[in-house]
Amino acid sequence: MNDYDLDEEVVEKIPYDQVPITRGNFVAEKSTYYQTKEQKPRWFNGLVALLLLINLTLGIVIVNLFIELKKPTEVYNMDISIENAAASDVSNAVTKAKFSAVCVNAGNSSVSTVNEFYHLSSRGSGVIIDIDKEAGDAYILTCYHVVSSSSTNLPYDKVYILPYGSSYPIEAEIVNYIYKNDICLLKVENSNYIKASLANAATIGDSASIIEGQTAVTIGNALNAGLSATTGVISVPRIIISVSSNSEMRVMKIDTPINSGNSGGGLFDINGNLIGIVNAKMMSSEVDNVAYAIPINFAYSIANSIKHYGSSISPKMATVGLGLTITGNATVDENGALIQKIAVNSVSGSAIAAGFKVGDVLISFTYNGKTVKVKSLYDITDNAYNMFIGDNVTFVIDRGGEQKTLTVIITNVS
């Protein structure tokens, strides 16, 4: 999906008036009015002119004062939460999620106004995943193709974000990105506009737990017209698509309406929790509402890797020395999410020292205080970017009907 070529000719303009205004009666009434109105004395006209002059002077003073004080310094904090999915609806989900949504536009020129922002070369969306309102700092997750040129595949010189409810474009820095996975992390530092904005960080959901038919809400810069929401459902929780002649990507398939400018924006569940990053749609006259999003478990892991390594090197994926395969029949959990049985079919490196054997079945693993139930092969790769050299990863396995605990030390990333 290309988010930087918006063909304005295909946008149907809405007329100012659906039914034309008839001017005839108005003109006639106006003539009668001027013929019958009472003549005002000269002093009255002078008083009106004086009042108009005073109002004009006050207006100029107020405008100048606004210009001097337009950079905000007061920190604005807001906390919105939804506790129970059954008691919530799409409106509540959007109300919670919209404060993490931003427009993300990029180009080769600096901008200072909203009008200039919306005329940049590339137009897309993003989600705030971490924020420090006191410091005016924020991290924004988006798609790499949103901030890069379609002709060169290189980043644009300038990237700006526009948070929900804001009238001031904020320049952002590209921390780093992974081209093949279409993920990019942006950073804003010491911004008075962030301090005084309505912006909040998104609540990170669990894309491994989503099921078919679950509500899927997007918030993004559709058609480069500012932030807006659309809703649909999860069509397929996990699917592999071809994004080029030699590249494939695992995504979630959704029927939520997606338009140019939505790329990089958030996909949220009914509780307003972030479950994906919108990145593509199928374009065809025979296709209706087939779109895709990168699972947040994978995208967020990459974002943490980028934060860890910074701009010095590309994000790295940890290796634990386990070859894995699907074995037996799949089951479903209490919520209807698919559970595959994942077994070890080869052991190397740190996994040998940890005591793994071929045939061990993975139940769960814990690292840095986070415990992940193993429901698919992707649970390992979704977290591998978030593991670093020296980290301990503790696995709970089933070996011949007996549960064991084995700990692997991360010694290699690639």
SEKENU-66929 format. One record per residue (C-alpha): x, y, z; residue in one letter. Coordinates in Angstrom, 2 decimals. Example, Ala and Ser with C-alpha at 12.3 -4.5 7.8 and 13.67 -1.06 7.14 Angstrom:
# SEKENU-66929
+---------+---------+---------+--------+
|       x |       y |       z | drenvo |
+---------+---------+---------+--------+
|   12.30 |   -4.50 |    7.80 |      A |
|   13.67 |   -1.06 |    7.14 |      S |
+---------+---------+---------+--------+
END
This chain:
# SEKENU-66929
+---------+---------+---------+--------+
|       x |       y |       z | drenvo |
+---------+---------+---------+--------+
|    0.00 |    0.00 |    0.00 |      M |
|    1.44 |    3.37 |   -1.00 |      N |
|    0.68 |    6.09 |    1.52 |      D |
|    2.31 |    8.98 |   -0.26 |      Y |
|    0.38 |    9.13 |   -3.56 |      D |
|   -3.07 |   10.58 |   -2.90 |      L |
|   -5.02 |   11.12 |   -6.11 |      D |
|   -7.23 |   14.06 |   -5.24 |      E |
|   -9.19 |   13.67 |   -8.48 |      E |
|  -10.92 |   10.59 |   -7.15 |      V |
|  -12.13 |   12.35 |   -4.01 |      V |
|  -15.72 |   13.40 |   -4.44 |      E |
|  -16.16 |   16.89 |   -3.10 |      K |
|  -19.19 |   17.60 |   -0.93 |      I |
|  -21.15 |   20.68 |   -2.13 |      P |
|  -21.67 |   23.47 |    0.34 |      Y |
|  -25.43 |   23.24 |   -0.10 |      D |
|  -27.36 |   20.16 |   -1.09 |      Q |
|  -30.31 |   22.41 |   -2.07 |      V |
|  -29.45 |   25.75 |   -3.75 |      P |
|  -30.39 |   28.86 |   -1.80 |      I |
|  -33.00 |   31.03 |   -3.54 |      T |
|  -31.82 |   34.62 |   -3.55 |      R |
|  -34.91 |   36.37 |   -4.95 |      G |
|  -36.99 |   36.76 |   -1.81 |      N |
|  -33.98 |   37.86 |    0.17 |      F |
|  -33.26 |   40.72 |   -2.24 |      V |
|  -36.86 |   41.88 |   -2.18 |      A |
|  -37.03 |   41.88 |    1.59 |      E |
|  -33.71 |   43.72 |    1.75 |      K |
|  -35.06 |   46.53 |   -0.49 |      S |
|  -38.20 |   46.93 |    1.63 |      T |
|  -36.12 |   47.02 |    4.78 |      Y |
|  -33.90 |   49.83 |    3.56 |      Y |
|  -36.92 |   51.81 |    2.37 |      Q |
|  -38.73 |   51.68 |    5.73 |      T |
|  -35.91 |   51.72 |    8.28 |      K |
|  -35.53 |   54.77 |   10.54 |      E |
|  -32.61 |   57.11 |    9.76 |      Q |
|  -29.97 |   57.05 |   12.55 |      K |
|  -28.37 |   60.37 |   13.76 |      P |
|  -24.75 |   61.16 |   12.83 |      R |
|  -23.50 |   60.79 |   16.39 |      W |
|  -24.77 |   57.21 |   16.42 |      F |
|  -22.72 |   56.33 |   13.32 |      N |
|  -19.63 |   57.85 |   14.92 |      G |
|  -20.15 |   55.80 |   18.08 |      L |
|  -20.40 |   52.59 |   16.03 |      V |
|  -17.17 |   53.45 |   14.19 |      A |
|  -15.38 |   54.11 |   17.51 |      L |
|  -16.53 |   50.78 |   18.95 |      L |
|  -15.34 |   48.97 |   15.83 |      L |
|  -11.91 |   50.62 |   16.12 |      L |
|  -11.63 |   49.62 |   19.80 |      I |
|  -12.57 |   46.00 |   18.98 |      N |
|  -10.04 |   45.87 |   16.14 |      L |
|   -7.27 |   47.19 |   18.41 |      T |
|   -8.09 |   44.65 |   21.13 |      L |
|   -8.13 |   41.87 |   18.54 |      G |
|   -4.62 |   42.77 |   17.33 |      I |
|   -3.32 |   42.82 |   20.92 |      V |
|   -4.86 |   39.40 |   21.67 |      I |
|   -3.43 |   37.87 |   18.48 |      V |
|    0.08 |   39.20 |   19.25 |      N |
|   -0.17 |   37.90 |   22.80 |      L |
|   -1.19 |   34.46 |   21.49 |      F |
|    1.78 |   34.39 |   19.12 |      I |
|    4.18 |   35.19 |   21.96 |      E |
|    2.72 |   32.52 |   24.24 |      L |
|    1.84 |   29.82 |   21.71 |      K |
|    4.58 |   27.40 |   22.85 |      K |
|    2.99 |   25.52 |   25.77 |      P |
|    4.87 |   24.70 |   28.94 |      T |
|    2.18 |   23.22 |   31.19 |      E |
|    2.23 |   19.43 |   31.38 |      V |
|   -1.13 |   17.87 |   30.55 |      Y |
|   -1.73 |   14.35 |   31.84 |      N |
|   -4.73 |   12.14 |   31.15 |      M |
|   -5.49 |    8.57 |   32.19 |      D |
|   -8.27 |    6.64 |   30.50 |      I |
|   -8.79 |    2.93 |   31.08 |      S |
|  -11.37 |    0.33 |   30.14 |      I |
|  -11.56 |   -2.59 |   32.52 |      E |
|  -14.22 |   -4.88 |   31.11 |      N |
|  -14.68 |   -5.75 |   27.44 |      A |
|  -18.29 |   -6.81 |   28.03 |      A |
|  -19.13 |   -3.41 |   29.45 |      A |
|  -17.39 |   -1.47 |   26.71 |      S |
|  -18.01 |   -0.76 |   23.05 |      D |
|  -16.20 |    0.59 |   20.03 |      V |
|  -16.78 |    4.19 |   21.12 |      S |
|  -15.08 |    3.58 |   24.47 |      N |
|  -12.22 |    1.74 |   22.77 |      A |
|  -11.64 |    4.67 |   20.41 |      V |
|  -11.87 |    7.16 |   23.28 |      T |
|   -9.05 |    5.32 |   25.05 |      K |
|   -6.89 |    4.58 |   22.01 |      A |
|   -7.08 |    7.89 |   20.15 |      K |
|   -4.75 |    9.68 |   22.57 |      F |
|   -1.89 |    7.39 |   21.50 |      S |
|   -2.53 |    7.94 |   17.78 |      A |
|   -0.50 |   10.40 |   15.70 |      V |
|   -0.31 |   11.45 |   12.08 |      C |
|    3.19 |   10.83 |   10.67 |      V |
|    4.21 |   12.77 |    7.55 |      N |
|    7.67 |   12.99 |    6.01 |      A |
|    9.53 |   14.88 |    3.29 |      G |
|   12.69 |   16.79 |    2.50 |      N |
|   11.59 |   20.21 |    3.77 |      S |
|   10.96 |   21.73 |    7.19 |      S |
|    7.42 |   22.66 |    8.22 |      V |
|    5.98 |   24.83 |   10.96 |      S |
|    2.24 |   24.85 |   10.24 |      T |
|   -0.46 |   22.20 |    9.92 |      V |
|   -1.06 |   23.19 |    6.31 |      N |
|    2.63 |   22.61 |    5.46 |      E |
|    2.55 |   19.32 |    7.41 |      F |
|   -0.30 |   17.95 |    5.30 |      Y |
|    1.58 |   18.84 |    2.09 |      H |
|    4.68 |   16.76 |    2.86 |      L |
|    5.61 |   14.03 |    0.38 |      S |
|    4.74 |   10.98 |    2.49 |      S |
|    1.60 |   10.71 |    4.59 |      R |
|    0.90 |    8.07 |    7.21 |      G |
|    0.22 |    7.27 |   10.85 |      S |
|    1.89 |    6.09 |   14.04 |      G |
|    1.29 |    5.05 |   17.65 |      V |
|    2.92 |    6.38 |   20.81 |      I |
|    4.23 |    3.33 |   22.71 |      I |
|    6.19 |    5.16 |   25.42 |      D |
|    5.93 |    8.70 |   26.75 |      I |
|    7.41 |   10.91 |   29.48 |      D |
|    5.14 |   13.95 |   29.68 |      K |
|    7.30 |   15.71 |   32.27 |      E |
|   10.38 |   15.53 |   30.00 |      A |
|    8.44 |   16.00 |   26.76 |      G |
|    9.80 |   12.71 |   25.36 |      D |
|    7.96 |   10.07 |   23.34 |      A |
|    8.63 |    6.97 |   21.25 |      Y |
|    6.41 |    6.40 |   18.21 |      I |
|    6.02 |    3.12 |   16.35 |      L |
|    5.22 |    3.31 |   12.63 |      T |
|    5.92 |    1.53 |    9.33 |      C |
|    9.21 |    2.17 |    7.58 |      Y |
|    7.55 |    2.83 |    4.23 |      H |
|    5.71 |    5.77 |    5.84 |      V |
|    8.98 |    7.69 |    6.38 |      V |
|   10.86 |    6.57 |    3.28 |      S |
|   10.76 |    7.52 |   -0.39 |      S |
|    9.00 |    5.04 |   -2.67 |      S |
|   11.58 |    5.70 |   -5.39 |      S |
|   14.77 |    5.27 |   -3.32 |      T |
|   13.56 |    3.26 |   -0.28 |      N |
|   15.70 |    5.66 |    1.80 |      L |
|   14.39 |    7.75 |    4.71 |      P |
|   13.24 |   11.30 |    4.04 |      Y |
|   15.24 |   14.14 |    5.60 |      D |
|   12.40 |   15.34 |    7.81 |      K |
|    9.74 |   13.46 |    9.77 |      V |
|    6.95 |   15.13 |   11.74 |      Y |
|    4.17 |   13.87 |   13.99 |      I |
|    0.84 |   15.49 |   14.79 |      L |
|   -0.77 |   14.08 |   17.97 |      P |
|   -4.52 |   13.89 |   18.52 |      Y |
|   -5.98 |   17.33 |   19.18 |      G |
|   -2.72 |   19.15 |   18.36 |      S |
|   -2.27 |   22.04 |   15.93 |      S |
|    1.53 |   22.01 |   15.94 |      Y |
|    3.68 |   19.58 |   13.91 |      P |
|    6.48 |   18.13 |   16.04 |      I |
|    9.74 |   17.11 |   14.38 |      E |
|   10.74 |   13.53 |   15.18 |      A |
|   14.00 |   11.60 |   14.84 |      E |
|   14.27 |    8.19 |   13.20 |      I |
|   15.96 |    6.06 |   15.86 |      V |
|   16.32 |    3.00 |   13.60 |      N |
|   14.29 |    0.66 |   11.44 |      Y |
|   14.10 |   -2.82 |    9.91 |      I |
|   13.29 |   -2.54 |    6.23 |      Y |
|   12.34 |   -6.19 |    5.67 |      K |
|    9.81 |   -6.09 |    8.51 |      N |
|    8.53 |   -2.58 |    7.64 |      D |
|    9.02 |   -1.35 |   11.21 |      I |
|   10.43 |    2.03 |   12.23 |      C |
|   10.82 |    3.67 |   15.64 |      L |
|   10.66 |    7.47 |   15.98 |      L |
|   11.62 |    9.60 |   18.95 |      K |
|   10.69 |   13.09 |   20.14 |      V |
|   12.72 |   14.71 |   22.90 |      E |
|   12.13 |   17.73 |   25.17 |      N |
|    9.04 |   18.94 |   23.32 |      S |
|    6.84 |   21.52 |   25.01 |      N |
|    4.07 |   20.43 |   22.65 |      Y |
|    4.29 |   16.87 |   23.97 |      I |
|    4.21 |   18.18 |   27.56 |      K |
|    1.00 |   20.10 |   26.96 |      A |
|   -0.63 |   17.66 |   24.52 |      S |
|   -3.40 |   15.15 |   25.16 |      L |
|   -0.99 |   12.37 |   24.14 |      A |
|   -0.78 |    9.12 |   26.08 |      N |
|    1.08 |    5.90 |   25.40 |      A |
|   -0.97 |    3.01 |   24.03 |      A |
|   -1.77 |    0.08 |   26.28 |      T |
|    0.03 |   -2.87 |   24.68 |      I |
|   -2.23 |   -5.86 |   24.08 |      G |
|   -1.46 |   -9.49 |   23.24 |      D |
|   -1.69 |  -10.36 |   19.55 |      S |
|   -1.12 |  -14.05 |   20.33 |      A |
|   -4.52 |  -14.21 |   22.01 |      S |
|   -6.66 |  -12.73 |   19.25 |      I |
|   -9.25 |  -14.89 |   17.49 |      I |
|  -11.33 |  -14.76 |   14.32 |      E |
|  -14.28 |  -12.40 |   14.58 |      G |
|  -12.76 |  -10.25 |   17.32 |      Q |
|  -13.40 |   -6.53 |   16.94 |      T |
|  -10.55 |   -4.69 |   15.19 |      A |
|  -10.47 |   -0.88 |   15.38 |      V |
|   -8.01 |    1.29 |   13.47 |      T |
|   -7.10 |    4.91 |   14.12 |      I |
|   -4.99 |    6.69 |   11.54 |      G |
|   -4.44 |    9.52 |    9.11 |      N |
|   -6.76 |    8.15 |    6.41 |      A |
|   -6.53 |   10.08 |    3.11 |      L |
|   -4.16 |   12.52 |    4.87 |      N |
|   -7.22 |   14.21 |    6.38 |      A |
|   -6.30 |   13.86 |   10.06 |      G |
|   -6.98 |   11.09 |   12.57 |      L |
|  -10.13 |    9.02 |   12.14 |      S |
|  -11.39 |    5.62 |   13.23 |      A |
|  -12.77 |    2.62 |   11.36 |      T |
|  -13.93 |   -0.73 |   12.70 |      T |
|  -14.20 |   -4.33 |   11.53 |      G |
|  -13.11 |   -7.76 |   12.70 |      V |
|  -10.07 |  -10.02 |   12.69 |      I |
|  -10.44 |  -12.22 |    9.61 |      S |
|   -7.36 |  -14.42 |   10.17 |      V |
|   -5.09 |  -14.09 |   13.24 |      P |
|   -1.97 |  -15.36 |   11.40 |      R |
|   -1.28 |  -15.41 |    7.67 |      I |
|    1.83 |  -15.17 |    5.45 |      I |
|    1.67 |  -12.67 |    2.57 |      I |
|    4.13 |  -11.80 |   -0.19 |      S |
|    5.10 |   -8.13 |   -0.08 |      V |
|    7.60 |   -8.32 |   -2.96 |      S |
|    9.09 |  -10.88 |   -5.32 |      S |
|   11.49 |  -12.18 |   -2.67 |      N |
|    9.96 |  -11.13 |    0.63 |      S |
|    7.23 |  -12.58 |    2.82 |      E |
|    5.69 |  -11.28 |    6.00 |      M |
|    3.49 |  -12.72 |    8.74 |      R |
|    0.50 |  -10.49 |    9.44 |      V |
|   -3.04 |  -10.45 |   10.76 |      M |
|   -5.78 |  -10.23 |    8.14 |      K |
|   -8.62 |   -7.80 |    8.90 |      I |
|  -11.75 |   -6.55 |    7.14 |      D |
|  -11.49 |   -3.11 |    8.77 |      T |
|  -11.64 |   -0.38 |    6.07 |      P |
|   -8.12 |    0.89 |    5.37 |      I |
|   -7.19 |    3.84 |    3.16 |      N |
|   -4.06 |    5.62 |    2.01 |      S |
|   -2.51 |    7.22 |    5.10 |      G |
|   -3.55 |    4.47 |    7.55 |      N |
|   -0.18 |    2.69 |    7.27 |      S |
|    1.79 |    2.78 |   10.50 |      G |
|   -1.33 |    3.40 |   12.54 |      G |
|   -2.63 |    1.28 |   15.38 |      G |
|   -4.98 |   -1.69 |   15.29 |      L |
|   -6.84 |   -1.90 |   18.62 |      F |
|   -9.09 |   -4.44 |   20.30 |      D |
|  -12.48 |   -3.72 |   21.93 |      I |
|  -10.69 |   -2.64 |   25.12 |      N |
|   -8.62 |   -0.04 |   23.28 |      G |
|   -5.44 |   -2.12 |   23.62 |      N |
|   -2.89 |   -2.04 |   20.79 |      L |
|   -2.76 |   -5.41 |   18.98 |      I |
|   -1.17 |   -4.52 |   15.64 |      G |
|    0.38 |   -1.96 |   13.29 |      I |
|   -1.52 |   -1.46 |   10.02 |      V |
|    0.81 |   -1.88 |    7.04 |      N |
|   -0.96 |   -3.03 |    3.86 |      A |
|   -4.18 |   -3.67 |    1.99 |      K |
|   -5.08 |   -5.65 |   -1.10 |      M |
|   -5.78 |   -3.40 |   -4.09 |      M |
|   -8.17 |   -4.75 |   -6.73 |      S |
|  -11.56 |   -3.94 |   -8.20 |      S |
|  -12.61 |   -7.44 |   -7.13 |      E |
|  -11.48 |   -7.04 |   -3.50 |      V |
|  -13.40 |   -5.36 |   -0.71 |      D |
|  -11.86 |   -4.53 |    2.69 |      N |
|   -8.94 |   -6.96 |    2.79 |      V |
|   -6.17 |   -5.39 |    4.86 |      A |
|   -3.25 |   -6.46 |    7.03 |      Y |
|   -1.49 |   -5.51 |   10.26 |      A |
|    1.81 |   -6.54 |   11.84 |      I |
|    1.13 |   -8.35 |   15.16 |      P |
|    2.03 |   -6.08 |   18.07 |      I |
|    3.93 |   -8.85 |   19.91 |      N |
|    6.41 |   -8.88 |   17.03 |      F |
|    6.42 |   -5.12 |   16.29 |      A |
|    6.83 |   -4.16 |   19.96 |      Y |
|    9.70 |   -6.62 |   20.38 |      S |
|   11.48 |   -5.02 |   17.43 |      I |
|   10.81 |   -1.55 |   18.90 |      A |
|   12.46 |   -2.62 |   22.17 |      N |
|   15.42 |   -3.99 |   20.22 |      S |
|   15.77 |   -0.65 |   18.42 |      I |
|   15.67 |    1.20 |   21.76 |      K |
|   18.34 |   -1.16 |   23.13 |      H |
|   20.78 |   -0.91 |   20.19 |      Y |
|   19.94 |    2.64 |   19.10 |      G |
|   21.12 |    3.82 |   15.71 |      S |
|   24.56 |    2.19 |   15.90 |      S |
|   23.56 |   -1.23 |   14.53 |      I |
|   20.46 |   -2.93 |   13.16 |      S |
|   18.21 |   -4.64 |   15.71 |      P |
|   19.28 |   -8.20 |   16.48 |      K |
|   17.32 |  -11.37 |   17.17 |      M |
|   18.49 |  -13.61 |   20.02 |      A |
|   19.06 |  -17.31 |   19.35 |      T |
|   18.40 |  -19.95 |   22.01 |      V |
|   19.76 |  -22.98 |   20.15 |      G |
|   16.44 |  -24.76 |   19.65 |      L |
|   15.04 |  -26.17 |   16.44 |      G |
|   11.26 |  -26.36 |   16.79 |      L |
|    8.40 |  -28.05 |   14.98 |      T |
|    4.63 |  -28.43 |   15.29 |      I |
|    3.59 |  -31.85 |   16.54 |      T |
|    0.25 |  -33.49 |   17.25 |      G |
|   -3.17 |  -31.89 |   16.83 |      N |
|   -3.97 |  -28.28 |   17.66 |      A |
|   -6.38 |  -27.35 |   20.45 |      T |
|   -8.03 |  -24.10 |   21.58 |      V |
|   -7.86 |  -22.27 |   24.88 |      D |
|  -10.82 |  -21.07 |   26.96 |      E |
|  -11.18 |  -18.01 |   24.70 |      N |
|  -11.06 |  -19.95 |   21.45 |      G |
|   -7.47 |  -19.04 |   20.54 |      A |
|   -5.55 |  -21.72 |   18.65 |      L |
|   -2.90 |  -23.68 |   20.58 |      I |
|   -0.30 |  -25.66 |   18.65 |      Q |
|    1.92 |  -28.26 |   20.30 |      K |
|    5.55 |  -27.14 |   19.80 |      I |
|    8.32 |  -29.71 |   20.19 |      A |
|   12.12 |  -29.57 |   20.02 |      V |
|   13.62 |  -31.31 |   16.97 |      N |
|   17.23 |  -30.13 |   17.30 |      S |
|   19.45 |  -28.75 |   20.05 |      V |
|   22.60 |  -26.62 |   19.79 |      S |
|   24.65 |  -23.97 |   21.60 |      G |
|   23.27 |  -22.77 |   24.92 |      S |
|   20.32 |  -25.15 |   24.75 |      A |
|   22.68 |  -28.14 |   25.05 |      I |
|   24.18 |  -26.73 |   28.24 |      A |
|   20.66 |  -26.05 |   29.56 |      A |
|   19.74 |  -29.73 |   29.19 |      G |
|   17.23 |  -29.69 |   26.35 |      F |
|   16.52 |  -32.92 |   24.47 |      K |
|   14.83 |  -33.67 |   21.16 |      V |
|   11.14 |  -34.35 |   21.81 |      G |
|   10.75 |  -31.86 |   24.67 |      D |
|    7.44 |  -29.98 |   24.35 |      V |
|    7.48 |  -26.27 |   25.22 |      L |
|    4.81 |  -25.09 |   27.65 |      I |
|    5.99 |  -21.55 |   28.52 |      S |
|    9.08 |  -19.39 |   28.92 |      F |
|    9.97 |  -16.42 |   31.12 |      T |
|   12.50 |  -13.62 |   30.54 |      Y |
|   12.97 |  -10.21 |   32.14 |      N |
|    9.90 |  -10.78 |   34.31 |      G |
|    7.63 |  -11.59 |   31.34 |      K |
|    6.03 |  -15.03 |   31.02 |      T |
|    4.82 |  -16.24 |   27.63 |      V |
|    2.64 |  -19.31 |   27.07 |      K |
|    3.80 |  -21.19 |   23.97 |      V |
|    0.80 |  -21.43 |   21.62 |      K |
|    2.64 |  -21.34 |   18.29 |      S |
|    6.10 |  -21.25 |   16.73 |      L |
|    5.76 |  -17.49 |   16.48 |      Y |
|    5.76 |  -17.02 |   20.26 |      D |
|    9.53 |  -17.56 |   20.18 |      I |
|   10.30 |  -15.25 |   17.25 |      T |
|    7.87 |  -12.60 |   18.52 |      D |
|   10.00 |  -12.23 |   21.65 |      N |
|   13.48 |  -13.02 |   20.33 |      A |
|   14.18 |   -9.38 |   19.33 |      Y |
|   13.46 |   -8.42 |   22.93 |      N |
|   16.10 |  -10.77 |   24.38 |      M |
|   19.70 |   -9.61 |   24.72 |      F |
|   23.08 |  -11.17 |   25.43 |      I |
|   23.30 |  -12.19 |   29.07 |      G |
|   19.54 |  -12.58 |   29.55 |      D |
|   18.27 |  -15.74 |   31.23 |      N |
|   15.30 |  -17.44 |   29.56 |      V |
|   13.58 |  -20.04 |   31.74 |      T |
|   11.52 |  -22.66 |   29.89 |      F |
|    8.84 |  -24.93 |   31.33 |      V |
|    8.75 |  -28.11 |   29.23 |      I |
|    6.96 |  -31.42 |   29.13 |      D |
|    9.24 |  -34.44 |   28.82 |      R |
|    7.34 |  -37.73 |   28.65 |      G |
|    4.48 |  -36.42 |   30.80 |      G |
|    6.75 |  -34.81 |   33.41 |      E |
|    7.22 |  -31.03 |   33.65 |      Q |
|   10.76 |  -29.70 |   33.93 |      K |
|   12.31 |  -26.23 |   34.18 |      T |
|   15.36 |  -25.43 |   32.04 |      L |
|   17.24 |  -22.12 |   31.79 |      T |
|   19.05 |  -20.89 |   28.69 |      V |
|   21.56 |  -18.02 |   28.82 |      I |
|   21.50 |  -15.85 |   25.69 |      I |
|   25.01 |  -15.85 |   24.24 |      T |
|   24.32 |  -15.01 |   20.59 |      N |
|   22.23 |  -12.53 |   18.61 |      V |
|   22.05 |  -12.14 |   14.85 |      S |
+---------+---------+---------+--------+
END
